[in-house]
Amino acid sequence: MDTVAGRTVLITGAAMGLGKSFAERAVRERAADVVLWDVNDKALKETAAELEALGHSRIHSHVVDVSDRAAIAAAAAAVRERVGAIDVLINNAGIVRGNGYFWETTDPADIDKTVAINSLAPMYITLEFLPAMVERRIPARVLNIASSAALVANPRMSVYAASKWAALGWSDSVRLELEQSGNTHVKFTTFCPTYINTGMFDGAKGFLFTPIIEQDEAVEAAWSEMKKGAALVVMPWTSRLNRAISGLLPLKIRDLYLNAVGVYHSMDEFTGRKG
């Protein structure tokens, strides 16, 4: 898939941050239809208006709480009725809650919400559109935004890490299922970046040779590799190194190394996006 021109693209968490940037990419490549899902009604309307002003694509916006399985099903049915099948699905919506140790969690609902949005929502949303992708026998893409937190453990983000480990395990397993079943026209890509300057991880610190990633750089990498059908995109290079080291070194030495380079203290001053 060299371009999404003439295709239908659906993006979750599309009102701001990475999701908005992915939507802009789709419009500038002249996708026929760009479907925006987000829970933030005000921001969604503003983003939809900006994209419509570019004039290249039909924009469809839906206020959807992806932590709600029924809301996902209803919105997906509306998309199929008004737009038709999806060629490119970008599961971008995600949240991070809390900045302390796990036992300091004061509201267990934060656990439920994190897992619902980061782990379960991509599964439920993909299940709404993947069968048609398989059946249509034309090139299709699913891009799942995970995290480098899916590759190595990290203090002060245990629930977030768990939710992204689940997302990675699911995404890569479905990729293999598609290959095994001969449905190679559908490609799954899992994107695992470190912290990106979208505001979601305000206060988090870069570590040795690993500054906070620029949003445009992250979107460019994920977008281009998704179109190629790459299986796994890990950035930056230090994250790939840390993943390899975690698989090779004894646990105690791994912990000493990741602590020394700053990974295990990168969330010490995390505040998150205000509001």
Secondary structure as the mmCIF struct_conf table of DSSP 4:
data_model
#
loop_
_struct_conf.conf_type_id
_struct_conf.id
_struct_conf.beg_label_comp_id
_struct_conf.beg_label_asym_id
_struct_conf.beg_label_seq_id
_struct_conf.end_label_comp_id
_struct_conf.end_label_asym_id
_struct_conf.end_label_seq_id
TURN_TY1_P TURN_TY1_P1 ALA A 5 GLY A 6
STRN STRN1 THR A 8 THR A 12
BEND BEND1 GLY A 13 GLY A 13
TURN_TY1_P TURN_TY1_P2 ALA A 14 ALA A 15
BEND BEND2 MET A 16 MET A 16
HELX_RH_AL_P HELX_RH_AL_P1 GLY A 17 ARG A 28
TURN_TY1_P TURN_TY1_P3 GLU A 29 ARG A 30
BEND BEND3 ALA A 32 ALA A 32
STRN STRN2 ASP A 33 ASP A 38
BEND BEND4 VAL A 39 VAL A 39
HELX_RH_AL_P HELX_RH_AL_P2 ASP A 41 LEU A 54
BEND BEND5 HIS A 56 SER A 57
STRN STRN3 ARG A 58 VAL A 63
TURN_TY1_P TURN_TY1_P4 VAL A 66 SER A 67
HELX_RH_AL_P HELX_RH_AL_P3 ARG A 69 ARG A 82
TURN_TY1_P TURN_TY1_P5 VAL A 83 VAL A 83
BEND BEND6 ASP A 87 ASP A 87
STRN STRN4 VAL A 88 ASN A 91
BEND BEND7 GLY A 100 GLY A 100
HELX_RH_3T_P HELX_RH_3T_P1 PHE A 102 GLU A 104
TURN_TY1_P TURN_TY1_P6 PRO A 108 PRO A 108
HELX_RH_AL_P HELX_RH_AL_P4 ALA A 109 VAL A 115
HELX_RH_PI_P HELX_RH_PI_P1 ALA A 116 LEU A 120
HELX_RH_AL_P HELX_RH_AL_P5 ALA A 121 ARG A 136
BEND BEND8 ILE A 138 ILE A 138
STRN STRN5 ALA A 140 ILE A 145
HELX_RH_3T_P HELX_RH_3T_P2 SER A 148 ALA A 150
TURN_TY1_P TURN_TY1_P7 LEU A 151 LEU A 151
BEND BEND9 VAL A 152 VAL A 152
TURN_TY1_P TURN_TY1_P8 PRO A 155 ARG A 156
HELX_RH_AL_P HELX_RH_AL_P6 SER A 158 GLN A 180
TURN_TY1_P TURN_TY1_P9 SER A 181 GLY A 182
TURN_TY1_P TURN_TY1_P10 THR A 184 HIS A 185
STRN STRN6 VAL A 186 PRO A 193
BEND BEND10 THR A 194 THR A 194
STRN STRN7 ILE A 196 ILE A 196
TURN_TY1_P TURN_TY1_P11 ASN A 197 GLY A 203
STRN STRN8 PHE A 207 PHE A 207
TURN_TY1_P TURN_TY1_P12 LEU A 208 PHE A 209
STRN STRN9 THR A 210 THR A 210
HELX_LH_PP_P HELX_LH_PP_P1 PRO A 211 ILE A 212
STRN STRN10 ILE A 213 ILE A 213
HELX_LH_PP_P HELX_LH_PP_P2 GLU A 214 GLU A 214
HELX_RH_AL_P HELX_RH_AL_P7 GLN A 215 LYS A 228
TURN_TY1_P TURN_TY1_P13 GLY A 229 GLY A 229
BEND BEND11 ALA A 231 ALA A 231
STRN STRN11 LEU A 232 MET A 235
BEND BEND12 PRO A 236 PRO A 236
HELX_RH_AL_P HELX_RH_AL_P8 TRP A 237 LEU A 248
BEND BEND13 LEU A 249 LEU A 249
HELX_RH_AL_P HELX_RH_AL_P9 LEU A 251 VAL A 261
TURN_TY1_P TURN_TY1_P14 GLY A 262 GLY A 262
HELX_RH_3T_P HELX_RH_3T_P3 VAL A 263 HIS A 265
TURN_TY1_P TURN_TY1_P15 SER A 266 GLU A 269
#
